[in-house]
Amino acid sequence: MCPSKRIYCPKYGGKHENCETTIFKCINCTKNHMALNRQCPKYIKEKKLWEIMAEFNVSYRKAMAMYVPPEKPTYVPTQSPMPHLDNLNKMPQLPEPIPETTNKFFSSILPVQENSTPVIYAQAASSSPINKNKLDSRGEKSVRNDTTEKIEKRRIQEPNLEEYIHDGNMSTESESSLCDQPVSEQNKKKNRNVQPDIPFFNLLSQLKSFISNESNEPLKSRIENVVHLFFEWIITWIFKHISNLSFLQNLLDGTSKKADWVKYRQVIEEECAHFEISSNPQEAYDDFITLLFKAAEASIPFVKICLNLKANFIHKPYWPPDLSHAVAERRLALKTFRQNATPANLNRLQEKTRKDGGNFVRP
């Protein structure tokens, strides 16, 4: 709503400041809620009008013509038919119960016995349907239910997935039959192929053998062997997983396609053939980094970067430098007019549009 200099109470529309009354009356729609309530229909209408003005760049009068009020929900009373009773003093006749033999599923779970006792829900839930068509490895009847078969299929498809099976999913006999069944050869091959290759543990075992002095070598030779083994493992790991290193791809985004990685590896192998490891770890690390930079300079091309942009940048003939400033001013005037559609802002927008209209030609 438009701002006003008059003072009104936001609770019931009185001509005074906010009071402590508990009786609310909106000064916009005269309903029993505060004027600051965002669920007020007048507030929702004004908000929609301003959205239309900003979206289609039209005046308030045109927005009023374009405004479509929301449809009011219609409520149709539903009447449930009353039961027809011949005699109001009699109870209506209930349908006859379904015999147990007609339901095959529950008859398989709860077999009918001569001296049957009423079965409670816990006993029915603990029992499992027997599959008479399947036999286990010992020739006995298998009592696995559908949940067990689904879990077994999922275990075959995903061998590394750990499934926690509750006691309610299978009975004691089904657990023993699962334990007695031999693992198939196909399952073994899948498990063997899924096992990940972890060379880091092999590196730790070799480092442990060097440090524990199993070969009775002097301290200097053991340090050299450890550093050489560690650097060799790093190089092997980089070449093996270089396609998965996203940060390295982003770093070499412009030159990774033109880099000669075969030559990069050959240079490192040639340098490592006569590479002397220093006893000082810092010097050994610096020598190794220098080796990597030397291989990179030989196989990875450099990206040409312009250091003096102002001297080398040439403006296009159809876009002079003054035009950028004029377009920025026109966009700022358009933004101001959309936020506050007043005649002064409209005149300013038309002036900025005329200013850059003679220089800027749309393609």
Buried (B, 14 or more C-beta within 10 A) or exposed (E): EEEEEEEBBBBBBBEEEEEEEEEBBBBBBEEEBBBEBEEBEBBEBBEBBEEBBEEEEBEEEEBEEBEEEEEEEEEEEEEEEEEEEEEEEEEEEEEEEEEEEEEEEBEEBBEEEEEEEEEEEEEEEEBBEBBEEEEBEEEEEBBBBEBBEEBBEEBEEEBEEEEEEEEEBBBEBBBEBBEEEEEEEEEEEBEEEEEEEEEEEEBEEBBEEBEEEEEEEEEEEBBBBBBBBBBEBEBEEBEEEBEEEEEBEEEBEEBBEEBEEEEBBBBBEEBBEEBEBBEEEEEBEEBBEEBBEEBBEEBBEEEEEEEEEEEEEEEEEEEEEEBEEBBEBBEEBBEBBBEEBEEEBEEBBEEBBEBBEEEBEEE
